[in-house]
Amino acid sequence: MLPNVTSVDEHIALHPLATQRFLQGIRERFRLILPEATECINYGIPTLKYQKRNIIHYAGYPHHIGVYPGSQVIAELAAELTAFKCAKGTVQLPLTEPFAYDVAERLLHRRLEHFALTGK
């Protein structure tokens, strides 16, 4: 269980330097893709909000970064995610080099496509 934090910076600072680097990399890439989004802590983890909606969450853990785009996105991209541990609404990206930034970006892009179609 992660400790309670009130900012994305606090969440990132909780982790070892290598994990911080990966988290910051995801944060920067997500902000490039969706610069008008706001950052917050929701469900205790970093979240990007856009038009008052949670778009994607992510969080650092001892052996992976969890990216939470929602269950529909995971289901739609299942064939592309076979190399990663997935659950209903999350993909676990291992803390290895090279880090799977491209997968995190793909998850956000698909989530944005879904949001554009449904408003959810």
N, C-alpha and C positions, 0 to 999 in steps of 0.2 A: 504494500500500500504506500502510495506517495504521500509525503507530508502536505499539509495545506499551504498553498501559496496564493499570492494575490496578483502576480504579474508573470508574464512569459519570461522576463529576465530572471526572476526568482526561480522558476522551474528549471531553466537552463543551468543556473548556478549550482543547483543541487547535485549535479552529476560530475563525474571525472572529466578532465580536460578533453580527452578524445571524444567522449559522448557529447560534450558541449559543442565541439566543432561540428559534429554531424547534425545536432539539433539546430545550431545556428545556420548551417547550410540549407536545411529544409526550410527554415523560417525565411531566409533570404530568397530562395527560389519561389516559395509560395507568394511572397510579397511582389516579386517580379511578374508573376502570372496574374495576380489579382491585387494591384496596388491600392485600389479603393476600399479594400476590406479593412476591417478593424480587428485588432487583436484583443483577446480577453482570456480569462480563465473560466472555463465552463466544465462542469463535471470534474473539477480539480485539475484539469490539464489545459495546455495551450489550445486555443480555438481561433479560427478565422471566421468572422461574421461578415456577411454581405447582405445588404437590404434587410437588416434585422433578423437574418436567418443564420443559424450555425451551418457553415459550409463544410468544414473539415476540422478534425482535431488531430493532435499528435502529442506524443509523450516519450520521454526517455525512460529506459529500464536497464537493469544490469547487463543484459545481453542483446538488446534490440531496441529499436525505435518503433513504437506502435503508431500506425497511421489509421485514422478512423474516418473513412469517407461515407460510411453507411452500407447496409447490407445489400442494397440493390447494385451499387457500384461494384462491390466484391463479386456478386453473382455474375454481373455482365462481363467482368474481366477475368473470370476464373481461369480460363485457358492460358492467360498471360501470367498468372500468379502461381503456377504450380511449383516453382522453386522456393516459395515462401510459405511459412506457416500462416494460415488464415483462420479466422473464426467468422461468425456471422457478420460482424461489422468492422473487423480490423484486419490489417496486414502487419505482420511482424517483419521488419527489415533488420537483418543482423548487423551488428556493429563490426563490419569487416571492410577492408579496402579491396576493390573500390566499392564505396557505399552506393546503394541503389537509389540515387537521387532521381534517376529517370523514371523509376517505378512510382515514387512519391509524386512526381510531376504528373504522370499519367493518371494517377488516382484523382488528383485535383481537377485535371482537365475533364475527366469523365463526370466527376461530381458537378462541375459547372454546366456541362451539357445537360445533365439531368435537371438541374435547377432551372435552366433556361426553358426547358420543356414543361416543367410542372409547377415552378414557383415554390417548390419545397426542397 
